[in-house]
Amino acid sequence: MRAIVFDRFGGPEVLTVASDAPEPEPTPEEVLVQVTHVGLNPLDHKIRDGSSRLASQLELPAGTGREMAGTVISGGADLDDSELGSRGLAPGTRVFGMRPPGDLRGTAAEVIAIAADALSPVPTEVMHEELPRWAGLALVGLTAISAVDDAARVCAGDTVLIHGGTGGVGQLLIPMALEAGASQVWATGRAANAQRIRELGATPIAYDEEDWEKVIEEATEGRGVDVVLDTHYHSTFLPSLDHIAPGGRAVPLPTLADLTPATERGITAVIPEITVTRDRLDRLVIGLREGHYPLEVSHVLPLEQISRAHELLEGGHTRGKIVLDLDA
């Protein structure tokens, strides 16, 4: 089978398509899935170049990708067809999902073995051409749930500032913050993406045309916001601390974020931890199905263009998600 592999850390050029990769053997509680689409995320290039803390846990050669959509082939020893059917995962069922945090195997392969609880059925009415959105939903969706519900604990009446409102995670942070009861959401992004931010329900701040700090200072009359959800971190975390209201919370999304500057000032700061559960995946199904989580896919590329896909990831300005199509 075909699979993306790399045998050393480095740039996008280290990624290659192996045409003779061995098919995986599922453990008793795993499911074999024929993968059709793979969602890509910034974490992928950080693991590939060795900058993520997860890279030190990786055994090379390794695969890439954390999430996917595909079709159930079969289950492991504890998951016969009857058991799979009771979970809504009968052979032939289209599914989406992501690897739990401790599972570092890639998803960019024609067949993968993955935990049954890390999968959820794709609704039967979804057309094949819509599958890229489902392939890119799990990681950003579960990250957004963890950020809004677990880390920030956004509640009714909160004011929220989101840095990076049109990235994959940002496009779900906005509707989820509003769903949690936020009274006002601002989101930074380039001026070219301002309309997309409005469509998602937030007030755009075009960081390439105006000073976001001044905008927040004036909009809140110096009080600041209750919550900052920061997908950028490196250039935004420290200045954001000056614009958090008393009792407010800062939530940087990079797992290696240094929270010390916040804690030294008595500001609550939390890095969200992704929890992969069937219940949360099913929540994403409902949200996407009903139009509440309108995730955008900006690029769908064939498997052979994995290096190009990683170049786009590293560029940092892609709207929505980048997805690989294994059938292209």
Secondary structure, DSSP 4 states (H G I P E B T S, - for coil): --EEEBSS--SGGG-EEESSPPPPPPPTTEEEEEEEEEEE-HHHHHHHTT-SGGGGGPPSSB---SEEEEEEEEE-TT--HHHHHHTT--TT-EEEEE--TT----S-BSEEEEEGGGEEEPPTT--GGGHHHHHTTHHHHHHHHIIIIIIS---TT-EEEEE-TTBTTHHHHHHHHHHTT-SEEEEEE-GGGHHHHHHHTSEEEETTTS-HHHHHHHHTTT--EEEEEESS-TTTHHHHGGGEEEEEEEEE-STT---HHHHTTT-EE--------HHHHHHHHHHHHTTSS---EEEEEEGGGHHHHHHHHHHS---BEEEEETT-
